[in-house]
Structure formats: C-alpha cells, structure tokens
Amino acid sequence: MKLFKKKQKMTMWQKLFLIASLKIIFLVAVIKPIFFPNFFKNNFKTEDSQKDFMIKQLTNNSIKSTNKPNSKH
C-alpha cells in the first residue's frame, strides 16, 4: 500500500510540472510575440539601416545627456 501512495504522489508532481511547463511554453511562444514585436524586423529592411538607427539613437541620447545645464544655484 505504501508504494502505491508514493507512486500517486510522484504522478501528481509530474502532472503539476507538466502544467507549469506548458504555461511557460505558452507564454513564450504566444504572448511574447504579441506584446513584444520585433521592432527592427518590422521597421527596417536591411541590417545597415538598423545599425544606422541604433547609432543615431545612442549618440543623440548621449549628446543630450552631456549637454544638460547644471541646476546649481
């Protein structure tokens, strides 16, 4: 009888693990593309245009942050 109860507990944990795994797979495979689309793939056709956009964004932000006036009184 004791062996049978241990086997039932093991199958219960296996079922719970399977449910949790399916939920994770669902979140990654279905929800992620909906809420986090690939910005570069949708907006740029070539890799060079992607690189140019990133360089402009990084350099513009760094220039703006270094040119802020001091607010010391």
PDB file of N, CA, C and O in Angstrom, chain B, residues numbered from 101:
ATOM      1  N   MET B 101       0.812  -1.196   0.000  1.00  0.00           N
ATOM      2  CA  MET B 101       0.000   0.000   0.000  1.00  0.00           C
ATOM      3  C   MET B 101       0.860   1.267   0.000  1.00  0.00           C
ATOM      4  O   MET B 101       0.536   2.232  -0.693  1.00  0.00           O
ATOM      5  N   LYS B 102       1.953   1.274   0.771  1.00  0.00           N
ATOM      6  CA  LYS B 102       2.791   2.462   0.846  1.00  0.00           C
ATOM      7  C   LYS B 102       3.435   2.783  -0.507  1.00  0.00           C
ATOM      8  O   LYS B 102       3.561   3.953  -0.869  1.00  0.00           O
ATOM      9  N   LEU B 103       3.835   1.773  -1.241  1.00  0.00           N
ATOM     10  CA  LEU B 103       4.431   2.012  -2.545  1.00  0.00           C
ATOM     11  C   LEU B 103       3.429   2.654  -3.490  1.00  0.00           C
ATOM     12  O   LEU B 103       3.798   3.514  -4.290  1.00  0.00           O
ATOM     13  N   PHE B 104       2.189   2.257  -3.413  1.00  0.00           N
ATOM     14  CA  PHE B 104       1.164   2.809  -4.289  1.00  0.00           C
ATOM     15  C   PHE B 104       0.941   4.288  -3.998  1.00  0.00           C
ATOM     16  O   PHE B 104       0.768   5.075  -4.928  1.00  0.00           O
ATOM     17  N   LYS B 105       0.942   4.677  -2.741  1.00  0.00           N
ATOM     18  CA  LYS B 105       0.761   6.086  -2.387  1.00  0.00           C
ATOM     19  C   LYS B 105       1.945   6.924  -2.878  1.00  0.00           C
ATOM     20  O   LYS B 105       1.750   8.036  -3.369  1.00  0.00           O
ATOM     21  N   LYS B 106       3.147   6.410  -2.754  1.00  0.00           N
ATOM     22  CA  LYS B 106       4.313   7.141  -3.257  1.00  0.00           C
ATOM     23  C   LYS B 106       4.228   7.322  -4.764  1.00  0.00           C
ATOM     24  O   LYS B 106       4.592   8.374  -5.290  1.00  0.00           O
ATOM     25  N   LYS B 107       3.751   6.298  -5.458  1.00  0.00           N
ATOM     26  CA  LYS B 107       3.637   6.391  -6.900  1.00  0.00           C
ATOM     27  C   LYS B 107       2.582   7.435  -7.275  1.00  0.00           C
ATOM     28  O   LYS B 107       2.768   8.172  -8.244  1.00  0.00           O
ATOM     29  N   GLN B 108       1.499   7.508  -6.538  1.00  0.00           N
ATOM     30  CA  GLN B 108       0.473   8.507  -6.813  1.00  0.00           C
ATOM     31  C   GLN B 108       1.016   9.917  -6.592  1.00  0.00           C
ATOM     32  O   GLN B 108       0.748  10.812  -7.393  1.00  0.00           O
ATOM     33  N   LYS B 109       1.767  10.123  -5.531  1.00  0.00           N
ATOM     34  CA  LYS B 109       2.341  11.434  -5.269  1.00  0.00           C
ATOM     35  C   LYS B 109       3.304  11.822  -6.385  1.00  0.00           C
ATOM     36  O   LYS B 109       3.336  12.978  -6.808  1.00  0.00           O
ATOM     37  N   MET B 110       4.065  10.887  -6.848  1.00  0.00           N
ATOM     38  CA  MET B 110       5.019  11.171  -7.919  1.00  0.00           C
ATOM     39  C   MET B 110       4.286  11.576  -9.187  1.00  0.00           C
ATOM     40  O   MET B 110       4.701  12.510  -9.874  1.00  0.00           O
ATOM     41  N   THR B 111       3.209  10.889  -9.500  1.00  0.00           N
ATOM     42  CA  THR B 111       2.481  11.249 -10.710  1.00  0.00           C
ATOM     43  C   THR B 111       1.796  12.595 -10.545  1.00  0.00           C
ATOM     44  O   THR B 111       1.643  13.325 -11.524  1.00  0.00           O
ATOM     45  N   MET B 112       1.381  12.943  -9.336  1.00  0.00           N
ATOM     46  CA  MET B 112       0.778  14.255  -9.112  1.00  0.00           C
ATOM     47  C   MET B 112       1.809  15.354  -9.379  1.00  0.00           C
ATOM     48  O   MET B 112       1.494  16.345 -10.037  1.00  0.00           O
ATOM     49  N   TRP B 113       3.022  15.192  -8.881  1.00  0.00           N
ATOM     50  CA  TRP B 113       4.065  16.198  -9.109  1.00  0.00           C
ATOM     51  C   TRP B 113       4.459  16.259 -10.581  1.00  0.00           C
ATOM     52  O   TRP B 113       4.780  17.328 -11.101  1.00  0.00           O
ATOM     53  N   GLN B 114       4.434  15.125 -11.238  1.00  0.00           N
ATOM     54  CA  GLN B 114       4.733  15.119 -12.664  1.00  0.00           C
ATOM     55  C   GLN B 114       3.668  15.882 -13.444  1.00  0.00           C
ATOM     56  O   GLN B 114       3.984  16.614 -14.382  1.00  0.00           O
ATOM     57  N   LYS B 115       2.405  15.710 -13.056  1.00  0.00           N
ATOM     58  CA  LYS B 115       1.320  16.443 -13.712  1.00  0.00           C
ATOM     59  C   LYS B 115       1.446  17.946 -13.465  1.00  0.00           C
ATOM     60  O   LYS B 115       1.247  18.746 -14.380  1.00  0.00           O
ATOM     61  N   LEU B 116       1.774  18.327 -12.239  1.00  0.00           N
ATOM     62  CA  LEU B 116       1.951  19.741 -11.926  1.00  0.00           C
ATOM     63  C   LEU B 116       3.126  20.333 -12.700  1.00  0.00           C
ATOM     64  O   LEU B 116       3.052  21.459 -13.194  1.00  0.00           O
ATOM     65  N   PHE B 117       4.197  19.573 -12.799  1.00  0.00           N
ATOM     66  CA  PHE B 117       5.359  20.023 -13.561  1.00  0.00           C
ATOM     67  C   PHE B 117       5.007  20.175 -15.033  1.00  0.00           C
ATOM     68  O   PHE B 117       5.449  21.123 -15.684  1.00  0.00           O
ATOM     69  N   LEU B 118       4.219  19.253 -15.559  1.00  0.00           N
ATOM     70  CA  LEU B 118       3.797  19.331 -16.952  1.00  0.00           C
ATOM     71  C   LEU B 118       2.921  20.566 -17.182  1.00  0.00           C
ATOM     72  O   LEU B 118       3.086  21.257 -18.188  1.00  0.00           O
ATOM     73  N   ILE B 119       2.012  20.846 -16.280  1.00  0.00           N
ATOM     74  CA  ILE B 119       1.148  22.025 -16.402  1.00  0.00           C
ATOM     75  C   ILE B 119       1.983  23.301 -16.363  1.00  0.00           C
ATOM     76  O   ILE B 119       1.773  24.202 -17.176  1.00  0.00           O
ATOM     77  N   ALA B 120       2.921  23.387 -15.432  1.00  0.00           N
ATOM     78  CA  ALA B 120       3.784  24.569 -15.330  1.00  0.00           C
ATOM     79  C   ALA B 120       4.630  24.729 -16.590  1.00  0.00           C
ATOM     80  O   ALA B 120       4.801  25.845 -17.081  1.00  0.00           O
ATOM     81  N   SER B 121       5.151  23.646 -17.109  1.00  0.00           N
ATOM     82  CA  SER B 121       5.958  23.706 -18.334  1.00  0.00           C
ATOM     83  C   SER B 121       5.122  24.183 -19.519  1.00  0.00           C
ATOM     84  O   SER B 121       5.586  24.999 -20.316  1.00  0.00           O
ATOM     85  N   LEU B 122       3.910  23.687 -19.638  1.00  0.00           N
ATOM     86  CA  LEU B 122       3.031  24.114 -20.723  1.00  0.00           C
ATOM     87  C   LEU B 122       2.689  25.594 -20.615  1.00  0.00           C
ATOM     88  O   LEU B 122       2.600  26.286 -21.629  1.00  0.00           O
ATOM     89  N   LYS B 123       2.501  26.075 -19.411  1.00  0.00           N
ATOM     90  CA  LYS B 123       2.224  27.505 -19.223  1.00  0.00           C
ATOM     91  C   LYS B 123       3.408  28.357 -19.664  1.00  0.00           C
ATOM     92  O   LYS B 123       3.223  29.378 -20.327  1.00  0.00           O
ATOM     93  N   ILE B 124       4.597  27.955 -19.310  1.00  0.00           N
ATOM     94  CA  ILE B 124       5.792  28.705 -19.702  1.00  0.00           C
ATOM     95  C   ILE B 124       5.956  28.698 -21.215  1.00  0.00           C
ATOM     96  O   ILE B 124       6.252  29.730 -21.818  1.00  0.00           O
ATOM     97  N   ILE B 125       5.765  27.534 -21.825  1.00  0.00           N
ATOM     98  CA  ILE B 125       5.863  27.447 -23.283  1.00  0.00           C
ATOM     99  C   ILE B 125       4.812  28.335 -23.933  1.00  0.00           C
ATOM    100  O   ILE B 125       5.101  29.011 -24.920  1.00  0.00           O
ATOM    101  N   PHE B 126       3.605  28.344 -23.396  1.00  0.00           N
ATOM    102  CA  PHE B 126       2.543  29.184 -23.935  1.00  0.00           C
ATOM    103  C   PHE B 126       2.914  30.660 -23.837  1.00  0.00           C
ATOM    104  O   PHE B 126       2.731  31.415 -24.791  1.00  0.00           O
ATOM    105  N   LEU B 127       3.427  31.063 -22.696  1.00  0.00           N
ATOM    106  CA  LEU B 127       3.803  32.463 -22.525  1.00  0.00           C
ATOM    107  C   LEU B 127       4.889  32.880 -23.506  1.00  0.00           C
ATOM    108  O   LEU B 127       4.806  33.954 -24.102  1.00  0.00           O
ATOM    109  N   VAL B 128       5.882  32.062 -23.674  1.00  0.00           N
ATOM    110  CA  VAL B 128       6.986  32.421 -24.555  1.00  0.00           C
ATOM    111  C   VAL B 128       6.561  32.368 -26.020  1.00  0.00           C
ATOM    112  O   VAL B 128       6.892  33.266 -26.795  1.00  0.00           O
ATOM    113  N   ALA B 129       5.837  31.333 -26.400  1.00  0.00           N
ATOM    114  CA  ALA B 129       5.520  31.127 -27.809  1.00  0.00           C
ATOM    115  C   ALA B 129       4.368  31.993 -28.304  1.00  0.00           C
ATOM    116  O   ALA B 129       4.352  32.372 -29.475  1.00  0.00           O
ATOM    117  N   VAL B 130       3.410  32.314 -27.447  1.00  0.00           N
ATOM    118  CA  VAL B 130       2.210  33.006 -27.906  1.00  0.00           C
ATOM    119  C   VAL B 130       2.158  34.458 -27.425  1.00  0.00           C
ATOM    120  O   VAL B 130       1.935  35.364 -28.227  1.00  0.00           O
ATOM    121  N   ILE B 131       2.355  34.680 -26.167  1.00  0.00           N
ATOM    122  CA  ILE B 131       2.179  36.010 -25.591  1.00  0.00           C
ATOM    123  C   ILE B 131       3.331  36.943 -25.961  1.00  0.00           C
ATOM    124  O   ILE B 131       3.090  38.110 -26.269  1.00  0.00           O
ATOM    125  N   LYS B 132       4.556  36.468 -25.940  1.00  0.00           N
ATOM    126  CA  LYS B 132       5.708  37.330 -26.209  1.00  0.00           C
ATOM    127  C   LYS B 132       5.645  38.008 -27.573  1.00  0.00           C
ATOM    128  O   LYS B 132       5.842  39.222 -27.635  1.00  0.00           O
ATOM    129  N   PRO B 133       5.381  37.298 -28.670  1.00  0.00           N
ATOM    130  CA  PRO B 133       5.319  37.989 -29.969  1.00  0.00           C
ATOM    131  C   PRO B 133       4.185  39.010 -30.060  1.00  0.00           C
ATOM    132  O   PRO B 133       4.282  39.981 -30.810  1.00  0.00           O
ATOM    133  N   ILE B 134       3.124  38.796 -29.307  1.00  0.00           N
ATOM    134  CA  ILE B 134       2.003  39.739 -29.350  1.00  0.00           C
ATOM    135  C   ILE B 134       2.369  41.046 -28.660  1.00  0.00           C
ATOM    136  O   ILE B 134       2.129  42.123 -29.205  1.00  0.00           O
ATOM    137  N   PHE B 135       2.943  40.961 -27.476  1.00  0.00           N
ATOM    138  CA  PHE B 135       3.233  42.159 -26.698  1.00  0.00           C
ATOM    139  C   PHE B 135       4.614  42.749 -26.970  1.00  0.00           C
ATOM    140  O   PHE B 135       4.842  43.926 -26.690  1.00  0.00           O
ATOM    141  N   PHE B 136       5.537  41.958 -27.507  1.00  0.00           N
ATOM    142  CA  PHE B 136       6.881  42.438 -27.790  1.00  0.00           C
ATOM    143  C   PHE B 136       7.264  42.115 -29.225  1.00  0.00           C
ATOM    144  O   PHE B 136       8.086  41.228 -29.458  1.00  0.00           O
ATOM    145  N   PRO B 137       6.681  42.822 -30.196  1.00  0.00           N
ATOM    146  CA  PRO B 137       7.028  42.532 -31.589  1.00  0.00           C
ATOM    147  C   PRO B 137       8.465  42.947 -31.892  1.00  0.00           C
ATOM    148  O   PRO B 137       9.049  43.769 -31.186  1.00  0.00           O
ATOM    149  N   ASN B 138       9.013  42.377 -32.933  1.00  0.00           N
ATOM    150  CA  ASN B 138      10.386  42.677 -33.332  1.00  0.00           C
ATOM    151  C   ASN B 138      10.404  44.033 -34.037  1.00  0.00           C
ATOM    152  O   ASN B 138      10.017  44.137 -35.201  1.00  0.00           O
ATOM    153  N   PHE B 139      10.850  45.060 -33.336  1.00  0.00           N
ATOM    154  CA  PHE B 139      10.829  46.427 -33.850  1.00  0.00           C
ATOM    155  C   PHE B 139      11.677  46.572 -35.105  1.00  0.00           C
ATOM    156  O   PHE B 139      11.240  47.183 -36.079  1.00  0.00           O
ATOM    157  N   PHE B 140      12.868  46.026 -35.093  1.00  0.00           N
ATOM    158  CA  PHE B 140      13.780  46.187 -36.221  1.00  0.00           C
ATOM    159  C   PHE B 140      13.284  45.434 -37.452  1.00  0.00           C
ATOM    160  O   PHE B 140      13.351  45.947 -38.569  1.00  0.00           O
ATOM    161  N   LYS B 141      12.799  44.251 -37.249  1.00  0.00           N
ATOM    162  CA  LYS B 141      12.336  43.457 -38.382  1.00  0.00           C
ATOM    163  C   LYS B 141      11.132  44.112 -39.054  1.00  0.00           C
ATOM    164  O   LYS B 141      10.977  44.021 -40.272  1.00  0.00           O
ATOM    165  N   ASN B 142      10.290  44.763 -38.281  1.00  0.00           N
ATOM    166  CA  ASN B 142       9.088  45.393 -38.820  1.00  0.00           C
ATOM    167  C   ASN B 142       9.368  46.746 -39.457  1.00  0.00           C
ATOM    168  O   ASN B 142       8.657  47.137 -40.383  1.00  0.00           O
ATOM    169  N   ASN B 143      10.371  47.468 -38.997  1.00  0.00           N
ATOM    170  CA  ASN B 143      10.574  48.847 -39.438  1.00  0.00           C
ATOM    171  C   ASN B 143      11.766  49.064 -40.364  1.00  0.00           C
ATOM    172  O   ASN B 143      11.863  50.113 -41.000  1.00  0.00           O
ATOM    173  N   PHE B 144      12.665  48.106 -40.450  1.00  0.00           N
ATOM    174  CA  PHE B 144      13.855  48.281 -41.272  1.00  0.00           C
ATOM    175  C   PHE B 144      14.038  47.070 -42.180  1.00  0.00           C
ATOM    176  O   PHE B 144      13.839  45.927 -41.769  1.00  0.00           O
ATOM    177  N   LYS B 145      14.420  47.345 -43.415  1.00  0.00           N
ATOM    178  CA  LYS B 145      14.576  46.248 -44.370  1.00  0.00           C
ATOM    179  C   LYS B 145      15.980  45.662 -44.356  1.00  0.00           C
ATOM    180  O   LYS B 145      16.147  44.460 -44.563  1.00  0.00           O
ATOM    181  N   THR B 146      16.984  46.486 -44.117  1.00  0.00           N
ATOM    182  CA  THR B 146      18.358  45.984 -44.164  1.00  0.00           C
ATOM    183  C   THR B 146      19.027  46.115 -42.802  1.00  0.00           C
ATOM    184  O   THR B 146      18.591  46.880 -41.941  1.00  0.00           O
ATOM    185  N   GLU B 147      20.069  45.367 -42.639  1.00  0.00           N
ATOM    186  CA  GLU B 147      20.827  45.408 -41.391  1.00  0.00           C
ATOM    187  C   GLU B 147      21.570  46.743 -41.246  1.00  0.00           C
ATOM    188  O   GLU B 147      21.760  47.237 -40.135  1.00  0.00           O
ATOM    189  N   ASP B 148      21.979  47.310 -42.359  1.00  0.00           N
ATOM    190  CA  ASP B 148      22.672  48.602 -42.314  1.00  0.00           C
ATOM    191  C   ASP B 148      21.753  49.707 -41.802  1.00  0.00           C
ATOM    192  O   ASP B 148      22.187  50.563 -41.030  1.00  0.00           O
ATOM    193  N   SER B 149      20.498  49.699 -42.219  1.00  0.00           N
ATOM    194  CA  SER B 149      19.568  50.716 -41.729  1.00  0.00           C
ATOM    195  C   SER B 149      19.297  50.530 -40.241  1.00  0.00           C
ATOM    196  O   SER B 149      19.098  51.507 -39.518  1.00  0.00           O
ATOM    197  N   GLN B 150      19.288  49.291 -39.785  1.00  0.00           N
ATOM    198  CA  GLN B 150      19.137  49.020 -38.350  1.00  0.00           C
ATOM    199  C   GLN B 150      20.321  49.585 -37.579  1.00  0.00           C
ATOM    200  O   GLN B 150      20.148  50.218 -36.538  1.00  0.00           O
ATOM    201  N   LYS B 151      21.524  49.355 -38.095  1.00  0.00           N
ATOM    202  CA  LYS B 151      22.732  49.850 -37.438  1.00  0.00           C
ATOM    203  C   LYS B 151      22.753  51.379 -37.403  1.00  0.00           C
ATOM    204  O   LYS B 151      23.103  51.975 -36.384  1.00  0.00           O
ATOM    205  N   ASP B 152      22.381  52.006 -38.506  1.00  0.00           N
ATOM    206  CA  ASP B 152      22.357  53.466 -38.564  1.00  0.00           C
ATOM    207  C   ASP B 152      21.376  54.038 -37.544  1.00  0.00           C
ATOM    208  O   ASP B 152      21.672  55.021 -36.865  1.00  0.00           O
ATOM    209  N   PHE B 153      20.217  53.416 -37.446  1.00  0.00           N
ATOM    210  CA  PHE B 153      19.224  53.877 -36.480  1.00  0.00           C
ATOM    211  C   PHE B 153      19.763  53.775 -35.049  1.00  0.00           C
ATOM    212  O   PHE B 153      19.621  54.707 -34.258  1.00  0.00           O
ATOM    213  N   MET B 154      20.377  52.644 -34.727  1.00  0.00           N
ATOM    214  CA  MET B 154      20.905  52.457 -33.374  1.00  0.00           C
ATOM    215  C   MET B 154      22.026  53.446 -33.070  1.00  0.00           C
ATOM    216  O   MET B 154      22.085  53.983 -31.964  1.00  0.00           O
ATOM    217  N   ILE B 155      22.897  53.692 -34.012  1.00  0.00           N
ATOM    218  CA  ILE B 155      23.994  54.647 -33.801  1.00  0.00           C
ATOM    219  C   ILE B 155      23.432  56.040 -33.559  1.00  0.00           C
ATOM    220  O   ILE B 155      23.888  56.751 -32.663  1.00  0.00           O
ATOM    221  N   LYS B 156      22.444  56.431 -34.356  1.00  0.00           N
ATOM    222  CA  LYS B 156      21.834  57.749 -34.168  1.00  0.00           C
ATOM    223  C   LYS B 156      21.160  57.865 -32.814  1.00  0.00           C
ATOM    224  O   LYS B 156      21.291  58.885 -32.137  1.00  0.00           O
ATOM    225  N   GLN B 157      20.439  56.825 -32.415  1.00  0.00           N
ATOM    226  CA  GLN B 157      19.746  56.861 -31.128  1.00  0.00           C
ATOM    227  C   GLN B 157      20.732  56.934 -29.967  1.00  0.00           C
ATOM    228  O   GLN B 157      20.528  57.698 -29.023  1.00  0.00           O
ATOM    229  N   LEU B 158      21.782  56.154 -30.035  1.00  0.00           N
ATOM    230  CA  LEU B 158      22.757  56.140 -28.943  1.00  0.00           C
ATOM    231  C   LEU B 158      23.546  57.443 -28.869  1.00  0.00           C
ATOM    232  O   LEU B 158      23.783  57.961 -27.777  1.00  0.00           O
ATOM    233  N   THR B 159      23.946  57.966 -29.994  1.00  0.00           N
ATOM    234  CA  THR B 159      24.741  59.195 -29.973  1.00  0.00           C
ATOM    235  C   THR B 159      23.880  60.406 -29.638  1.00  0.00           C
ATOM    236  O   THR B 159      24.352  61.307 -28.945  1.00  0.00           O
ATOM    237  N   ASN B 160      22.645  60.461 -30.101  1.00  0.00           N
ATOM    238  CA  ASN B 160      21.761  61.579 -29.761  1.00  0.00           C
ATOM    239  C   ASN B 160      21.464  61.606 -28.274  1.00  0.00           C
ATOM    240  O   ASN B 160      21.476  62.674 -27.662  1.00  0.00           O
ATOM    241  N   ASN B 161      21.201  60.461 -27.688  1.00  0.00           N
ATOM    242  CA  ASN B 161      20.902  60.412 -26.266  1.00  0.00           C
ATOM    243  C   ASN B 161      22.125  60.774 -25.425  1.00  0.00           C
ATOM    244  O   ASN B 161      21.999  61.444 -24.401  1.00  0.00           O
ATOM    245  N   SER B 162      23.290  60.340 -25.850  1.00  0.00           N
ATOM    246  CA  SER B 162      24.484  60.647 -25.065  1.00  0.00           C
ATOM    247  C   SER B 162      24.830  62.127 -25.181  1.00  0.00           C
ATOM    248  O   SER B 162      25.299  62.722 -24.210  1.00  0.00           O
ATOM    249  N   ILE B 163      24.612  62.729 -26.332  1.00  0.00           N
ATOM    250  CA  ILE B 163      24.889  64.157 -26.506  1.00  0.00           C
ATOM    251  C   ILE B 163      23.910  64.975 -25.673  1.00  0.00           C
ATOM    252  O   ILE B 163      24.313  65.941 -25.026  1.00  0.00           O
ATOM    253  N   LYS B 164      22.652  64.613 -25.677  1.00  0.00           N
ATOM    254  CA  LYS B 164      21.649  65.333 -24.896  1.00  0.00           C
ATOM    255  C   LYS B 164      21.942  65.248 -23.406  1.00  0.00           C
ATOM    256  O   LYS B 164      21.790  66.236 -22.688  1.00  0.00           O
ATOM    257  N   SER B 165      22.358  64.083 -22.938  1.00  0.00           N
ATOM    258  CA  SER B 165      22.592  63.923 -21.507  1.00  0.00           C
ATOM    259  C   SER B 165      23.857  64.659 -21.061  1.00  0.00           C
ATOM    260  O   SER B 165      23.934  65.076 -19.905  1.00  0.00           O
ATOM    261  N   THR B 166      24.849  64.831 -21.936  1.00  0.00           N
ATOM    262  CA  THR B 166      26.076  65.540 -21.537  1.00  0.00           C
ATOM    263  C   THR B 166      25.913  67.046 -21.659  1.00  0.00           C
ATOM    264  O   THR B 166      26.656  67.783 -21.010  1.00  0.00           O
ATOM    265  N   ASN B 167      24.979  67.534 -22.457  1.00  0.00           N
ATOM    266  CA  ASN B 167      24.803  68.953 -22.648  1.00  0.00           C
ATOM    267  C   ASN B 167      23.745  69.576 -21.749  1.00  0.00           C
ATOM    268  O   ASN B 167      23.364  70.729 -21.947  1.00  0.00           O
ATOM    269  N   LYS B 168      23.271  68.826 -20.768  1.00  0.00           N
ATOM    270  CA  LYS B 168      22.285  69.387 -19.853  1.00  0.00           C
ATOM    271  C   LYS B 168      22.917  70.460 -18.994  1.00  0.00           C
ATOM    272  O   LYS B 168      24.021  70.264 -18.485  1.00  0.00           O
ATOM    273  N   PRO B 169      22.243  71.601 -18.817  1.00  0.00           N
ATOM    274  CA  PRO B 169      22.811  72.643 -17.972  1.00  0.00           C
ATOM    275  C   PRO B 169      22.745  72.254 -16.493  1.00  0.00           C
ATOM    276  O   PRO B 169      21.841  71.540 -16.060  1.00  0.00           O
ATOM    277  N   ASN B 170      23.697  72.728 -15.756  1.00  0.00           N
ATOM    278  CA  ASN B 170      23.709  72.459 -14.320  1.00  0.00           C
ATOM    279  C   ASN B 170      22.651  73.299 -13.639  1.00  0.00           C
ATOM    280  O   ASN B 170      22.465  74.470 -13.970  1.00  0.00           O
ATOM    281  N   SER B 171      21.960  72.701 -12.691  1.00  0.00           N
ATOM    282  CA  SER B 171      20.916  73.443 -11.982  1.00  0.00           C
ATOM    283  C   SER B 171      21.390  73.885 -10.607  1.00  0.00           C
ATOM    284  O   SER B 171      20.591  73.996  -9.678  1.00  0.00           O
ATOM    285  N   LYS B 172      22.673  74.135 -10.475  1.00  0.00           N
ATOM    286  CA  LYS B 172      23.217  74.599  -9.197  1.00  0.00           C
ATOM    287  C   LYS B 172      22.919  76.089  -9.041  1.00  0.00           C
ATOM    288  O   LYS B 172      23.010  76.856 -10.000  1.00  0.00           O
ATOM    289  N   HIS B 173      22.566  76.482  -7.837  1.00  0.00           N
ATOM    290  CA  HIS B 173      22.241  77.886  -7.576  1.00  0.00           C
ATOM    291  C   HIS B 173      23.381  78.576  -6.891  1.00  0.00           C
ATOM    292  O   HIS B 173      23.291  79.766  -6.590  1.00  0.00           O
TER     293      HIS B 173
END
